[in-house]
């Protein structure tokens, strides 16, 4: 039964990723325009608003695709979520998309094996293999602004965590980042552009500092791991 569930999960995940790949290739120019050009975003937002449930599914598909294709910028999607569905509605929809894409990636990468991951990436986050503290460090990496959250999802099958634990960490840790974006989007939709601008500036500065000092942050996390391990031995 366990093997059957694993096979079923892998098959469904592969089917979802294949469908996303087909859609992504077919509409690659339109998707890139939505993520990078304001006029295309405005047209997509109007389509989603007028499309009702179908429009919501279209937006959810864009959110899932953005997470799967980690190089695509996620901020515009989250801002649109806040603009369309408000702070909390946008957050909920984004988290659904993150959850679906996280599980799809998890099962497909696990089925593909270690060769699907760049060894350099694994080496950079080597301390995540520490079973005793992996949950803490993984949560912090998803929580800290500026870290490559979508790329981190591809490391999931190589960590000493079951799928459910990894899913919870990968989604809960991202809540502050997504919530900030959906709040900004909702404020902009309400006409409070000053609040939206102020939050965007503060968030941008925080993310920029985290990117600038990313290596130091990772080194500090590794040092913290060492202290925790020494404290356990004492």
Rosetta constraint file for C-alpha pairs under 8 A:
AtomPair CA 1 CA 5 HARMONIC 6.23 0.50
AtomPair CA 2 CA 6 HARMONIC 6.22 0.50
AtomPair CA 3 CA 7 HARMONIC 6.06 0.50
AtomPair CA 4 CA 8 HARMONIC 6.01 0.50
AtomPair CA 5 CA 9 HARMONIC 6.01 0.50
AtomPair CA 6 CA 10 HARMONIC 6.16 0.50
AtomPair CA 7 CA 11 HARMONIC 6.06 0.50
AtomPair CA 8 CA 12 HARMONIC 6.11 0.50
AtomPair CA 9 CA 13 HARMONIC 6.04 0.50
AtomPair CA 9 CA 107 HARMONIC 6.58 0.50
AtomPair CA 10 CA 14 HARMONIC 5.98 0.50
AtomPair CA 10 CA 104 HARMONIC 7.57 0.50
AtomPair CA 10 CA 107 HARMONIC 5.02 0.50
AtomPair CA 10 CA 108 HARMONIC 5.77 0.50
AtomPair CA 10 CA 111 HARMONIC 6.96 0.50
AtomPair CA 11 CA 15 HARMONIC 6.11 0.50
AtomPair CA 12 CA 16 HARMONIC 6.19 0.50
AtomPair CA 12 CA 104 HARMONIC 7.67 0.50
AtomPair CA 13 CA 17 HARMONIC 6.17 0.50
AtomPair CA 13 CA 103 HARMONIC 7.25 0.50
AtomPair CA 13 CA 104 HARMONIC 4.21 0.50
AtomPair CA 13 CA 105 HARMONIC 7.09 0.50
AtomPair CA 13 CA 107 HARMONIC 6.44 0.50
AtomPair CA 13 CA 108 HARMONIC 6.29 0.50
AtomPair CA 14 CA 18 HARMONIC 5.97 0.50
AtomPair CA 14 CA 104 HARMONIC 6.99 0.50
AtomPair CA 14 CA 108 HARMONIC 6.05 0.50
AtomPair CA 15 CA 19 HARMONIC 6.13 0.50
AtomPair CA 16 CA 20 HARMONIC 6.19 0.50
AtomPair CA 16 CA 104 HARMONIC 7.11 0.50
AtomPair CA 17 CA 21 HARMONIC 6.02 0.50
AtomPair CA 17 CA 68 HARMONIC 7.99 0.50
AtomPair CA 17 CA 104 HARMONIC 6.99 0.50
AtomPair CA 17 CA 105 HARMONIC 7.95 0.50
AtomPair CA 18 CA 22 HARMONIC 6.25 0.50
AtomPair CA 19 CA 23 HARMONIC 6.21 0.50
AtomPair CA 20 CA 24 HARMONIC 5.73 0.50
AtomPair CA 20 CA 61 HARMONIC 7.98 0.50
AtomPair CA 20 CA 65 HARMONIC 6.33 0.50
AtomPair CA 21 CA 25 HARMONIC 6.03 0.50
AtomPair CA 22 CA 26 HARMONIC 6.03 0.50
AtomPair CA 23 CA 27 HARMONIC 5.89 0.50
AtomPair CA 23 CA 28 HARMONIC 7.73 0.50
AtomPair CA 24 CA 28 HARMONIC 5.11 0.50
AtomPair CA 24 CA 31 HARMONIC 7.43 0.50
AtomPair CA 24 CA 65 HARMONIC 7.52 0.50
AtomPair CA 27 CA 31 HARMONIC 6.09 0.50
AtomPair CA 28 CA 32 HARMONIC 6.10 0.50
AtomPair CA 29 CA 33 HARMONIC 6.13 0.50
AtomPair CA 30 CA 34 HARMONIC 6.26 0.50
AtomPair CA 30 CA 40 HARMONIC 7.88 0.50
AtomPair CA 31 CA 35 HARMONIC 6.39 0.50
AtomPair CA 31 CA 62 HARMONIC 7.89 0.50
AtomPair CA 32 CA 36 HARMONIC 6.09 0.50
AtomPair CA 33 CA 37 HARMONIC 5.21 0.50
AtomPair CA 33 CA 40 HARMONIC 5.74 0.50
AtomPair CA 33 CA 41 HARMONIC 7.52 0.50
AtomPair CA 34 CA 38 HARMONIC 7.26 0.50
AtomPair CA 34 CA 39 HARMONIC 7.97 0.50
AtomPair CA 34 CA 40 HARMONIC 4.83 0.50
AtomPair CA 34 CA 41 HARMONIC 4.64 0.50
AtomPair CA 34 CA 44 HARMONIC 6.94 0.50
AtomPair CA 35 CA 41 HARMONIC 6.95 0.50
AtomPair CA 35 CA 72 HARMONIC 7.86 0.50
AtomPair CA 35 CA 73 HARMONIC 6.95 0.50
AtomPair CA 35 CA 76 HARMONIC 5.97 0.50
AtomPair CA 35 CA 77 HARMONIC 7.19 0.50
AtomPair CA 36 CA 41 HARMONIC 8.00 0.50
AtomPair CA 36 CA 76 HARMONIC 7.93 0.50
AtomPair CA 37 CA 41 HARMONIC 6.33 0.50
AtomPair CA 38 CA 42 HARMONIC 6.14 0.50
AtomPair CA 39 CA 43 HARMONIC 6.34 0.50
AtomPair CA 40 CA 44 HARMONIC 6.19 0.50
AtomPair CA 41 CA 45 HARMONIC 6.01 0.50
AtomPair CA 42 CA 46 HARMONIC 6.21 0.50
AtomPair CA 43 CA 47 HARMONIC 6.23 0.50
AtomPair CA 44 CA 48 HARMONIC 6.19 0.50
AtomPair CA 45 CA 49 HARMONIC 6.16 0.50
AtomPair CA 45 CA 80 HARMONIC 7.26 0.50
AtomPair CA 45 CA 84 HARMONIC 7.20 0.50
AtomPair CA 46 CA 50 HARMONIC 6.14 0.50
AtomPair CA 47 CA 51 HARMONIC 5.83 0.50
AtomPair CA 47 CA 55 HARMONIC 6.53 0.50
AtomPair CA 48 CA 52 HARMONIC 6.71 0.50
AtomPair CA 48 CA 54 HARMONIC 7.62 0.50
AtomPair CA 48 CA 55 HARMONIC 3.94 0.50
AtomPair CA 48 CA 56 HARMONIC 6.09 0.50
AtomPair CA 48 CA 58 HARMONIC 7.14 0.50
AtomPair CA 48 CA 59 HARMONIC 6.87 0.50
AtomPair CA 49 CA 55 HARMONIC 6.53 0.50
AtomPair CA 49 CA 84 HARMONIC 7.26 0.50
AtomPair CA 50 CA 55 HARMONIC 7.02 0.50
AtomPair CA 51 CA 55 HARMONIC 4.15 0.50
AtomPair CA 51 CA 56 HARMONIC 7.36 0.50
AtomPair CA 52 CA 56 HARMONIC 6.38 0.50
AtomPair CA 53 CA 57 HARMONIC 6.28 0.50
AtomPair CA 54 CA 58 HARMONIC 6.23 0.50
AtomPair CA 55 CA 59 HARMONIC 6.28 0.50
AtomPair CA 56 CA 60 HARMONIC 6.12 0.50
AtomPair CA 57 CA 61 HARMONIC 6.07 0.50
AtomPair CA 58 CA 62 HARMONIC 6.37 0.50
AtomPair CA 59 CA 63 HARMONIC 6.27 0.50
AtomPair CA 60 CA 64 HARMONIC 6.21 0.50
AtomPair CA 60 CA 93 HARMONIC 7.00 0.50
AtomPair CA 60 CA 94 HARMONIC 7.47 0.50
AtomPair CA 60 CA 97 HARMONIC 5.94 0.50
AtomPair CA 61 CA 65 HARMONIC 6.09 0.50
AtomPair CA 61 CA 97 HARMONIC 7.61 0.50
AtomPair CA 62 CA 66 HARMONIC 6.09 0.50
AtomPair CA 62 CA 77 HARMONIC 7.68 0.50
AtomPair CA 63 CA 67 HARMONIC 6.50 0.50
AtomPair CA 63 CA 74 HARMONIC 7.92 0.50
AtomPair CA 63 CA 77 HARMONIC 6.43 0.50
AtomPair CA 63 CA 94 HARMONIC 6.68 0.50
AtomPair CA 63 CA 97 HARMONIC 5.67 0.50
AtomPair CA 63 CA 98 HARMONIC 7.50 0.50
AtomPair CA 64 CA 68 HARMONIC 6.25 0.50
AtomPair CA 64 CA 97 HARMONIC 4.97 0.50
AtomPair CA 64 CA 98 HARMONIC 6.44 0.50
AtomPair CA 64 CA 100 HARMONIC 7.08 0.50
AtomPair CA 64 CA 101 HARMONIC 5.39 0.50
AtomPair CA 65 CA 69 HARMONIC 6.00 0.50
AtomPair CA 65 CA 101 HARMONIC 7.74 0.50
AtomPair CA 66 CA 70 HARMONIC 6.40 0.50
AtomPair CA 66 CA 71 HARMONIC 7.94 0.50
AtomPair CA 66 CA 72 HARMONIC 5.56 0.50
AtomPair CA 66 CA 73 HARMONIC 7.05 0.50
AtomPair CA 66 CA 74 HARMONIC 6.28 0.50
AtomPair CA 67 CA 72 HARMONIC 7.61 0.50
AtomPair CA 67 CA 74 HARMONIC 7.32 0.50
AtomPair CA 67 CA 98 HARMONIC 6.77 0.50
AtomPair CA 67 CA 101 HARMONIC 6.49 0.50
AtomPair CA 67 CA 102 HARMONIC 7.99 0.50
AtomPair CA 67 CA 150 HARMONIC 5.57 0.50
AtomPair CA 68 CA 101 HARMONIC 6.18 0.50
AtomPair CA 68 CA 102 HARMONIC 7.95 0.50
AtomPair CA 68 CA 105 HARMONIC 7.08 0.50
AtomPair CA 68 CA 150 HARMONIC 7.21 0.50
AtomPair CA 70 CA 150 HARMONIC 5.11 0.50
AtomPair CA 70 CA 151 HARMONIC 5.68 0.50
AtomPair CA 73 CA 77 HARMONIC 7.89 0.50
AtomPair CA 74 CA 78 HARMONIC 6.45 0.50
AtomPair CA 75 CA 79 HARMONIC 6.12 0.50
AtomPair CA 75 CA 181 HARMONIC 6.87 0.50
AtomPair CA 76 CA 80 HARMONIC 6.12 0.50
AtomPair CA 77 CA 81 HARMONIC 6.22 0.50
AtomPair CA 78 CA 82 HARMONIC 6.44 0.50
AtomPair CA 78 CA 90 HARMONIC 7.26 0.50
AtomPair CA 78 CA 91 HARMONIC 7.88 0.50
AtomPair CA 78 CA 94 HARMONIC 6.89 0.50
AtomPair CA 78 CA 178 HARMONIC 6.37 0.50
AtomPair CA 78 CA 181 HARMONIC 5.62 0.50
AtomPair CA 78 CA 182 HARMONIC 5.69 0.50
AtomPair CA 78 CA 185 HARMONIC 7.75 0.50
AtomPair CA 79 CA 83 HARMONIC 6.22 0.50
AtomPair CA 79 CA 181 HARMONIC 5.19 0.50
AtomPair CA 79 CA 182 HARMONIC 5.21 0.50
AtomPair CA 79 CA 183 HARMONIC 7.90 0.50
AtomPair CA 79 CA 184 HARMONIC 6.66 0.50
AtomPair CA 79 CA 185 HARMONIC 4.53 0.50
AtomPair CA 79 CA 186 HARMONIC 7.85 0.50
AtomPair CA 80 CA 84 HARMONIC 5.97 0.50
AtomPair CA 80 CA 182 HARMONIC 7.47 0.50
AtomPair CA 80 CA 185 HARMONIC 6.23 0.50
AtomPair CA 81 CA 85 HARMONIC 5.73 0.50
AtomPair CA 81 CA 86 HARMONIC 7.08 0.50
AtomPair CA 81 CA 87 HARMONIC 7.96 0.50
AtomPair CA 81 CA 89 HARMONIC 7.75 0.50
AtomPair CA 81 CA 90 HARMONIC 4.38 0.50
AtomPair CA 81 CA 91 HARMONIC 7.30 0.50
AtomPair CA 81 CA 93 HARMONIC 7.45 0.50
AtomPair CA 81 CA 94 HARMONIC 7.21 0.50
AtomPair CA 81 CA 182 HARMONIC 6.03 0.50
AtomPair CA 81 CA 185 HARMONIC 7.14 0.50
AtomPair CA 82 CA 86 HARMONIC 4.46 0.50
AtomPair CA 82 CA 87 HARMONIC 5.02 0.50
AtomPair CA 82 CA 88 HARMONIC 7.70 0.50
AtomPair CA 82 CA 89 HARMONIC 7.31 0.50
AtomPair CA 82 CA 90 HARMONIC 4.70 0.50
AtomPair CA 82 CA 91 HARMONIC 7.29 0.50
AtomPair CA 82 CA 181 HARMONIC 7.01 0.50
AtomPair CA 82 CA 182 HARMONIC 3.73 0.50
AtomPair CA 82 CA 183 HARMONIC 6.01 0.50
AtomPair CA 82 CA 184 HARMONIC 7.03 0.50
AtomPair CA 82 CA 185 HARMONIC 4.39 0.50
AtomPair CA 82 CA 186 HARMONIC 4.64 0.50
AtomPair CA 83 CA 87 HARMONIC 7.93 0.50
AtomPair CA 83 CA 90 HARMONIC 7.78 0.50
AtomPair CA 83 CA 182 HARMONIC 7.04 0.50
AtomPair CA 83 CA 185 HARMONIC 4.42 0.50
AtomPair CA 83 CA 186 HARMONIC 4.56 0.50
AtomPair CA 83 CA 187 HARMONIC 7.67 0.50
AtomPair CA 83 CA 188 HARMONIC 6.97 0.50
AtomPair CA 83 CA 189 HARMONIC 5.31 0.50
AtomPair CA 84 CA 90 HARMONIC 7.18 0.50
AtomPair CA 84 CA 186 HARMONIC 7.53 0.50
AtomPair CA 85 CA 89 HARMONIC 4.94 0.50
AtomPair CA 85 CA 90 HARMONIC 4.90 0.50
AtomPair CA 85 CA 186 HARMONIC 7.65 0.50
AtomPair CA 86 CA 90 HARMONIC 5.50 0.50
AtomPair CA 86 CA 182 HARMONIC 6.75 0.50
AtomPair CA 86 CA 183 HARMONIC 7.21 0.50
AtomPair CA 86 CA 185 HARMONIC 7.45 0.50
AtomPair CA 86 CA 186 HARMONIC 4.90 0.50
AtomPair CA 87 CA 91 HARMONIC 6.16 0.50
AtomPair CA 87 CA 179 HARMONIC 6.74 0.50
AtomPair CA 87 CA 182 HARMONIC 4.79 0.50
AtomPair CA 87 CA 183 HARMONIC 4.67 0.50
AtomPair CA 87 CA 184 HARMONIC 7.98 0.50
AtomPair CA 87 CA 185 HARMONIC 7.49 0.50
AtomPair CA 87 CA 186 HARMONIC 5.66 0.50
AtomPair CA 88 CA 92 HARMONIC 6.11 0.50
AtomPair CA 88 CA 179 HARMONIC 7.58 0.50
AtomPair CA 88 CA 182 HARMONIC 7.50 0.50
AtomPair CA 89 CA 93 HARMONIC 6.25 0.50
AtomPair CA 90 CA 94 HARMONIC 6.09 0.50
AtomPair CA 90 CA 182 HARMONIC 5.84 0.50
AtomPair CA 91 CA 95 HARMONIC 6.11 0.50
AtomPair CA 91 CA 175 HARMONIC 7.62 0.50
AtomPair CA 91 CA 178 HARMONIC 6.34 0.50
AtomPair CA 91 CA 179 HARMONIC 5.85 0.50
AtomPair CA 91 CA 182 HARMONIC 6.28 0.50
AtomPair CA 92 CA 96 HARMONIC 6.28 0.50
AtomPair CA 93 CA 97 HARMONIC 6.36 0.50
AtomPair CA 94 CA 98 HARMONIC 6.11 0.50
AtomPair CA 94 CA 178 HARMONIC 7.54 0.50
AtomPair CA 95 CA 99 HARMONIC 5.97 0.50
AtomPair CA 95 CA 171 HARMONIC 6.44 0.50
AtomPair CA 95 CA 175 HARMONIC 7.84 0.50
AtomPair CA 96 CA 100 HARMONIC 6.21 0.50
AtomPair CA 97 CA 101 HARMONIC 6.10 0.50
AtomPair CA 98 CA 102 HARMONIC 5.82 0.50
AtomPair CA 98 CA 171 HARMONIC 6.60 0.50
AtomPair CA 99 CA 103 HARMONIC 6.29 0.50
AtomPair CA 99 CA 167 HARMONIC 6.58 0.50
AtomPair CA 99 CA 171 HARMONIC 6.52 0.50
AtomPair CA 100 CA 104 HARMONIC 6.23 0.50
AtomPair CA 101 CA 105 HARMONIC 6.03 0.50
AtomPair CA 102 CA 106 HARMONIC 5.97 0.50
AtomPair CA 102 CA 153 HARMONIC 6.32 0.50
AtomPair CA 102 CA 167 HARMONIC 6.66 0.50
AtomPair CA 102 CA 170 HARMONIC 7.64 0.50
AtomPair CA 103 CA 107 HARMONIC 6.21 0.50
AtomPair CA 103 CA 163 HARMONIC 7.53 0.50
AtomPair CA 103 CA 167 HARMONIC 6.96 0.50
AtomPair CA 104 CA 108 HARMONIC 6.22 0.50
AtomPair CA 105 CA 109 HARMONIC 5.89 0.50
AtomPair CA 105 CA 153 HARMONIC 7.19 0.50
AtomPair CA 105 CA 154 HARMONIC 6.50 0.50
AtomPair CA 106 CA 110 HARMONIC 6.07 0.50
AtomPair CA 106 CA 153 HARMONIC 7.22 0.50
AtomPair CA 106 CA 154 HARMONIC 6.66 0.50
AtomPair CA 106 CA 156 HARMONIC 6.11 0.50
AtomPair CA 106 CA 157 HARMONIC 5.97 0.50
AtomPair CA 106 CA 163 HARMONIC 7.51 0.50
AtomPair CA 107 CA 111 HARMONIC 6.12 0.50
AtomPair CA 107 CA 157 HARMONIC 7.67 0.50
AtomPair CA 108 CA 112 HARMONIC 6.11 0.50
AtomPair CA 109 CA 113 HARMONIC 6.17 0.50
AtomPair CA 109 CA 114 HARMONIC 7.85 0.50
AtomPair CA 109 CA 116 HARMONIC 6.74 0.50
AtomPair CA 109 CA 154 HARMONIC 6.78 0.50
AtomPair CA 109 CA 157 HARMONIC 6.81 0.50
AtomPair CA 110 CA 114 HARMONIC 7.71 0.50
AtomPair CA 110 CA 157 HARMONIC 5.31 0.50
AtomPair CA 110 CA 158 HARMONIC 7.84 0.50
AtomPair CA 112 CA 116 HARMONIC 6.30 0.50
AtomPair CA 114 CA 158 HARMONIC 7.55 0.50
AtomPair CA 117 CA 121 HARMONIC 7.39 0.50
AtomPair CA 117 CA 122 HARMONIC 7.41 0.50
AtomPair CA 117 CA 154 HARMONIC 7.37 0.50
AtomPair CA 117 CA 155 HARMONIC 7.51 0.50
AtomPair CA 118 CA 122 HARMONIC 6.68 0.50
AtomPair CA 119 CA 123 HARMONIC 6.14 0.50
AtomPair CA 120 CA 124 HARMONIC 6.29 0.50
AtomPair CA 121 CA 125 HARMONIC 6.64 0.50
AtomPair CA 122 CA 126 HARMONIC 5.71 0.50
AtomPair CA 122 CA 155 HARMONIC 7.49 0.50
AtomPair CA 127 CA 134 HARMONIC 7.88 0.50
AtomPair CA 127 CA 222 HARMONIC 6.39 0.50
AtomPair CA 128 CA 133 HARMONIC 7.84 0.50
AtomPair CA 128 CA 134 HARMONIC 5.22 0.50
AtomPair CA 128 CA 137 HARMONIC 6.69 0.50
AtomPair CA 128 CA 138 HARMONIC 6.94 0.50
AtomPair CA 128 CA 159 HARMONIC 6.93 0.50
AtomPair CA 129 CA 134 HARMONIC 6.47 0.50
AtomPair CA 129 CA 158 HARMONIC 7.86 0.50
AtomPair CA 129 CA 159 HARMONIC 5.77 0.50
AtomPair CA 129 CA 160 HARMONIC 6.78 0.50
AtomPair CA 130 CA 134 HARMONIC 5.47 0.50
AtomPair CA 131 CA 159 HARMONIC 7.85 0.50
AtomPair CA 131 CA 160 HARMONIC 5.77 0.50
AtomPair CA 133 CA 137 HARMONIC 6.48 0.50
AtomPair CA 133 CA 225 HARMONIC 7.12 0.50
AtomPair CA 134 CA 138 HARMONIC 5.90 0.50
AtomPair CA 134 CA 159 HARMONIC 7.71 0.50
AtomPair CA 134 CA 160 HARMONIC 7.57 0.50
AtomPair CA 135 CA 139 HARMONIC 6.03 0.50
AtomPair CA 135 CA 169 HARMONIC 7.29 0.50
AtomPair CA 136 CA 140 HARMONIC 6.26 0.50
AtomPair CA 137 CA 141 HARMONIC 6.19 0.50
AtomPair CA 137 CA 221 HARMONIC 7.09 0.50
AtomPair CA 138 CA 142 HARMONIC 6.35 0.50
AtomPair CA 138 CA 169 HARMONIC 7.05 0.50
AtomPair CA 138 CA 170 HARMONIC 7.83 0.50
AtomPair CA 139 CA 143 HARMONIC 5.98 0.50
AtomPair CA 139 CA 169 HARMONIC 5.57 0.50
AtomPair CA 139 CA 170 HARMONIC 7.07 0.50
AtomPair CA 139 CA 172 HARMONIC 7.96 0.50
AtomPair CA 139 CA 173 HARMONIC 5.28 0.50
AtomPair CA 140 CA 144 HARMONIC 5.88 0.50
AtomPair CA 140 CA 173 HARMONIC 7.09 0.50
AtomPair CA 141 CA 147 HARMONIC 6.42 0.50
AtomPair CA 141 CA 149 HARMONIC 7.44 0.50
AtomPair CA 141 CA 173 HARMONIC 7.93 0.50
AtomPair CA 142 CA 147 HARMONIC 6.99 0.50
AtomPair CA 142 CA 149 HARMONIC 5.68 0.50
AtomPair CA 142 CA 169 HARMONIC 7.79 0.50
AtomPair CA 142 CA 170 HARMONIC 6.43 0.50
AtomPair CA 142 CA 173 HARMONIC 4.94 0.50
AtomPair CA 142 CA 174 HARMONIC 5.57 0.50
AtomPair CA 143 CA 173 HARMONIC 4.68 0.50
AtomPair CA 143 CA 174 HARMONIC 5.59 0.50
AtomPair CA 143 CA 175 HARMONIC 7.81 0.50
AtomPair CA 143 CA 176 HARMONIC 7.10 0.50
AtomPair CA 143 CA 177 HARMONIC 7.32 0.50
AtomPair CA 144 CA 210 HARMONIC 7.24 0.50
AtomPair CA 145 CA 177 HARMONIC 6.87 0.50
AtomPair CA 145 CA 206 HARMONIC 6.75 0.50
AtomPair CA 145 CA 207 HARMONIC 4.72 0.50
AtomPair CA 145 CA 210 HARMONIC 6.12 0.50
AtomPair CA 145 CA 211 HARMONIC 7.79 0.50
AtomPair CA 146 CA 207 HARMONIC 4.68 0.50
AtomPair CA 146 CA 208 HARMONIC 6.77 0.50
AtomPair CA 146 CA 210 HARMONIC 5.56 0.50
AtomPair CA 146 CA 211 HARMONIC 5.15 0.50
AtomPair CA 147 CA 210 HARMONIC 7.48 0.50
AtomPair CA 147 CA 211 HARMONIC 6.85 0.50
AtomPair CA 147 CA 214 HARMONIC 7.53 0.50
AtomPair CA 148 CA 152 HARMONIC 6.21 0.50
AtomPair CA 149 CA 153 HARMONIC 6.73 0.50
AtomPair CA 150 CA 154 HARMONIC 7.62 0.50
AtomPair CA 151 CA 155 HARMONIC 7.63 0.50
AtomPair CA 152 CA 156 HARMONIC 7.25 0.50
AtomPair CA 153 CA 170 HARMONIC 7.24 0.50
AtomPair CA 155 CA 159 HARMONIC 6.88 0.50
AtomPair CA 156 CA 161 HARMONIC 7.75 0.50
AtomPair CA 156 CA 166 HARMONIC 6.61 0.50
AtomPair CA 157 CA 161 HARMONIC 7.80 0.50
AtomPair CA 157 CA 163 HARMONIC 7.91 0.50
AtomPair CA 161 CA 165 HARMONIC 6.12 0.50
AtomPair CA 161 CA 166 HARMONIC 6.04 0.50
AtomPair CA 162 CA 166 HARMONIC 6.31 0.50
AtomPair CA 163 CA 167 HARMONIC 6.06 0.50
AtomPair CA 164 CA 168 HARMONIC 6.24 0.50
AtomPair CA 165 CA 169 HARMONIC 6.28 0.50
AtomPair CA 166 CA 170 HARMONIC 5.98 0.50
AtomPair CA 167 CA 171 HARMONIC 6.16 0.50
AtomPair CA 168 CA 172 HARMONIC 5.77 0.50
AtomPair CA 169 CA 173 HARMONIC 5.64 0.50
AtomPair CA 170 CA 174 HARMONIC 6.63 0.50
AtomPair CA 171 CA 175 HARMONIC 6.68 0.50
AtomPair CA 174 CA 178 HARMONIC 6.21 0.50
AtomPair CA 175 CA 179 HARMONIC 5.73 0.50
AtomPair CA 176 CA 180 HARMONIC 6.13 0.50
AtomPair CA 177 CA 181 HARMONIC 6.61 0.50
AtomPair CA 178 CA 182 HARMONIC 6.20 0.50
AtomPair CA 179 CA 183 HARMONIC 5.95 0.50
AtomPair CA 180 CA 184 HARMONIC 6.26 0.50
AtomPair CA 180 CA 199 HARMONIC 7.64 0.50
AtomPair CA 180 CA 203 HARMONIC 7.77 0.50
AtomPair CA 181 CA 185 HARMONIC 6.23 0.50
AtomPair CA 181 CA 200 HARMONIC 7.97 0.50
AtomPair CA 182 CA 186 HARMONIC 6.05 0.50
AtomPair CA 183 CA 187 HARMONIC 6.10 0.50
AtomPair CA 183 CA 196 HARMONIC 7.76 0.50
AtomPair CA 184 CA 188 HARMONIC 6.16 0.50
AtomPair CA 184 CA 195 HARMONIC 7.58 0.50
AtomPair CA 184 CA 196 HARMONIC 4.66 0.50
AtomPair CA 184 CA 197 HARMONIC 7.69 0.50
AtomPair CA 184 CA 199 HARMONIC 6.74 0.50
AtomPair CA 184 CA 200 HARMONIC 6.94 0.50
AtomPair CA 185 CA 189 HARMONIC 6.25 0.50
AtomPair CA 185 CA 196 HARMONIC 7.21 0.50
AtomPair CA 186 CA 190 HARMONIC 6.23 0.50
AtomPair CA 187 CA 191 HARMONIC 6.28 0.50
AtomPair CA 187 CA 192 HARMONIC 5.06 0.50
AtomPair CA 187 CA 193 HARMONIC 6.51 0.50
AtomPair CA 187 CA 195 HARMONIC 6.85 0.50
AtomPair CA 187 CA 196 HARMONIC 5.64 0.50
AtomPair CA 188 CA 192 HARMONIC 5.43 0.50
AtomPair CA 188 CA 193 HARMONIC 5.00 0.50
AtomPair CA 188 CA 196 HARMONIC 5.79 0.50
AtomPair CA 192 CA 196 HARMONIC 6.36 0.50
AtomPair CA 193 CA 197 HARMONIC 5.89 0.50
AtomPair CA 194 CA 198 HARMONIC 6.10 0.50
AtomPair CA 195 CA 199 HARMONIC 6.17 0.50
AtomPair CA 196 CA 200 HARMONIC 6.11 0.50
AtomPair CA 197 CA 201 HARMONIC 6.15 0.50
AtomPair CA 198 CA 202 HARMONIC 6.31 0.50
AtomPair CA 199 CA 203 HARMONIC 6.00 0.50
AtomPair CA 200 CA 204 HARMONIC 5.88 0.50
AtomPair CA 201 CA 205 HARMONIC 6.14 0.50
AtomPair CA 202 CA 206 HARMONIC 6.24 0.50
AtomPair CA 203 CA 207 HARMONIC 6.06 0.50
AtomPair CA 204 CA 208 HARMONIC 5.93 0.50
AtomPair CA 205 CA 209 HARMONIC 6.15 0.50
AtomPair CA 206 CA 210 HARMONIC 6.27 0.50
AtomPair CA 207 CA 211 HARMONIC 6.17 0.50
AtomPair CA 208 CA 212 HARMONIC 6.04 0.50
AtomPair CA 209 CA 213 HARMONIC 6.05 0.50
AtomPair CA 210 CA 214 HARMONIC 5.42 0.50
AtomPair CA 210 CA 217 HARMONIC 7.70 0.50
AtomPair CA 213 CA 217 HARMONIC 6.20 0.50
AtomPair CA 214 CA 218 HARMONIC 6.19 0.50
AtomPair CA 215 CA 219 HARMONIC 6.12 0.50
AtomPair CA 216 CA 220 HARMONIC 6.04 0.50
AtomPair CA 217 CA 221 HARMONIC 6.22 0.50
AtomPair CA 218 CA 222 HARMONIC 6.24 0.50
AtomPair CA 219 CA 223 HARMONIC 6.17 0.50
AtomPair CA 220 CA 224 HARMONIC 6.08 0.50
AtomPair CA 221 CA 225 HARMONIC 6.25 0.50
AtomPair CA 222 CA 226 HARMONIC 6.46 0.50
AtomPair CA 223 CA 227 HARMONIC 6.39 0.50
AtomPair CA 224 CA 228 HARMONIC 6.19 0.50
AtomPair CA 225 CA 229 HARMONIC 6.19 0.50
AtomPair CA 226 CA 230 HARMONIC 6.21 0.50
AtomPair CA 227 CA 231 HARMONIC 6.07 0.50
AtomPair CA 228 CA 232 HARMONIC 6.24 0.50
AtomPair CA 229 CA 233 HARMONIC 6.46 0.50
AtomPair CA 230 CA 234 HARMONIC 6.41 0.50
